[in-house]
Amino acid sequence: MVRAVVTGAAGFLGGALAHALRRQGADVVALDVRRAPGVVQADISRPGDWERALDGAELVIHAAAVGTGGVAELTPVRPGRAGAPLRVPGAEVRRVTLGGTAALLDAAARAGVARFLHLSCVDVLSLVAPRGSERAETGLVGGPLVDETAPVGLTGDARADALAAAEQAVGSAAAHGLGATVIRIGDAYGPRAGRWTLWPVLLMRAGRFVLVDGGRGVLSPVHVDDVVAAVTAVAAADRVAVAGEVLHVTGGEQVSAAEFFGYYSRMLELPSPRSVPGRLVEAVDAWDRVRAFGVSRLAAPRSPAAGVVPGAQTRELAGTAAVAAPPGVAPPASVPGRPAGARVRGLGARLVAGVDPRARVDLGALGLRELTRDAGFSISRIGRLTGWSPAVSLADGMDRTESWLRERGLLGVREPSRRG
């Protein structure tokens, strides 16, 4: 019996993989920072008893991540009400994604684990055509595919850059003898998928989801069942053949964003989402950053011991609110004795009720980089090394997804349930 350790096992892909391995008869130790049935609670970014779980393990599948817009990061979605995914600070993303990967690699090497499969994402590659270029205007569905030799560089996105750094750590461990493989996954959708399923569906019901630049961006969707099959195929392949490799996993179909999200709008019996220019989405994201900065300044405690004159904090709060609030939204009044948190909430309520663009334009956990790619990804390498090929077409995968959404009460009701 194979003994396997799966991290991120309370999440979308980690959970699917842990269940699949157990069905195949493996002895699975499921780890996650969150509580869930059959899951051992553990924070792999810090030393702890979880390291003992790797003793005697033959396989480690590392799927733990934060800042991905998964089920745990869903926030209430209501028509006419602004909202967004839980914003995970960049430092926390790096701590979990990079620090957790490094700690797990070290523990796996010490335990003598034979195979280490690291789940990454195609977002580490920057495939965005310059805005205003011919490629950005037309899209390249059916065009050339990018393989695993494409360079990985800094993108400015905390999640993508942390994933890229984690990939480098895995490659270094493989170079030092660990049987480690990076599995770069495309746009994974299906049951319990937050980023590519639940967020778009909930936002479409609320009338807030939009297509960027007409939905011409190139997506590479892959159903969760194909992801599970691909990962298990890599786990069963010749160890020497896949060690040190980076392998792309997609459904083998490149489609436009408009076509992909059109499936959801038809499930919901709604018109196709309206299109907005990418620059408008950039402006909404900039507004989020300005608002977050203003609120953080409002909430930051200041101490007279640090050289702040008594009473100056109140003046600074009022001044910051005046800068952060958009035209037509008055800053909260400075009320003696009123806690700073209450003033922050007062400002937030006025922003939400006033001009917050998230009430009408919202991509949830998705961003411009994912929705404006100009190419798809080759999966020939994983096929050559493992014999795997996708078995779930987009049409079939969306049928399976629709069945799950209906079973969970997420279609056909005004305010869908958030059950995962």
Residue, then its C-alpha position, 0 to 999 in steps of 0.5 A: m500500500v502506497r503511503a502518501v501525504v497531501t498538503g492543502a487537503a481541505g482545498f479544491l485540488g488537494g481535497a480532490l487528490a486526497h479522495a482519489l488516492r484513498r479510493q485507489g487504496a493509498d494510505v493518505v495523510a491529509l494536511d491543511v491549516r483548516r479543519a475538515p473531515g479526515v484532515v490533520q490540522a497543520d501549518i507546514s510553513r512552521p516546524g511542527d509535529w506534521e513533519r513526522a507524517l513524512d516518515g515512511a511516505e513514498l509520495v508527497i503532493h504539495a497543493a497548499a496555497v493561499g490567495t487563490g480565491g478558493v472556497a475558504e476565501l469566498t465572501p458574501v456576494r449580493p446584488g448592488r453590494a460591493g465586495a471582493p475576495l478576502r485580500v491575503p497580504g503579499a507577505e502571507v502569500r509568500r510565507v505560505t507559498l514559498g516558505g511552506t514549500a521550502a519547509l516541506l521540501d526540507a522535511a521530505a528530503r530528511a524523510g527520504v521521500a521518493r516522489f515530491l509533486h508540487l502543484s503550481c499554476v500557468d500564471v507564473l508565465s506572463l502571456v499578456a499582449p501589450r494593450g492596444s496591440e494587434r494581438a490584444e485586439t484579436g486574441l490568439v485562440g487556436g494559435p501557437l502554444v507555449d511549452e515548459t521552456a518559456p521563461v519565468g519572470l517577475t510579474g508584479d502579482a504577489r501570488a504568481d511571483a511566489l509560485a514562481a519562486a516556489e518552483q525554483a525551490v523545487g527545481s533546486a531540490a530536484a537538482h540535489g537528488l529529491g525526486a521532485t516534479v513541478i505540475r503547472i496547472g491551467d484554469a482548473y474548474g469544476p466542483r468546489a473550484g472557487r476561482w474559475t467556477l464559484w466566483p464567476v457564478l455568484l457574481m453573474r447572479a449578482g449582476r457584477f461579473v464582466l468580460v474584459d475587452g470583449g472576452r478575447g483573452v485565451l483561456s486553457p480550462v481543465h476539469v478537476d477530474d483531468v487534473v486528478a488523473a494527470v497528477t496520479a499519472v505523474a506519480a505512477a510514471d518512471r521516477v527518473a523520467v519525471a524528476g526535475e521536470v516541469l509539466h503543463v496540465t490543461g484540458g487540451e482546448q484553448v477557448s476565449a474567455a467569452e466562450f468559457f464564461g458563456y457556459y455559466s451564463r447559459m446555466l443561469e439563464l442570464p445574458s452574456p456578461r457585459s464587456v468593459p475595457g481592461r483599463l476600467v478594470e485596472a482603475v477599479d483595482a487601483w481604487d481598491r489599493v487606494r481604499a485599502f491604504g486609506v483604511s490601513r492609515l485610519a486603523a493604524p495605532r499611533s503612540p505618543a511614545a513614538g513622537v506623536v503629539p497627543g491629539a495629532q492622531t485625530r487630525e491625521l485620521a480626518g486628513t487621511a479620510a479626506v484624501a481616501a474618500p472620492p468626490g461626493v463622499a464626506p469623511p467621517a466626522s471626528v467624534p470625541g471618544r469614538p473608537a478609530g475602528a468605528r470611524v473606519r467602518g463609517l467610512g467603509a459604509r459610505l464608500v460602499a453605499g456611494v461610488d464603490p465600483r465593485a458594486r457593478v464591476d467585479l472579477g472576484a478572484l480573477g485578474l487581468r493577467e488571467l483574462t488577457r492571455d494571448a496564447g495557450f499551453s502545450i501539454s505534449r511533454i506530460g503526454r510523452l513522459t507519462g502517457w496521460s492525455p485529457a479525457v474531459s472535454l470542455a462541454d462534458g466538464m461544464d455538464r458535470t459542473e452544472s450538475w454539481l451546481r444544481e445539486r448544491g442549490l447554486l443555480g436557479v435561486r436569487e441568492p445562491s448558497r455558499r456551501g462547498 
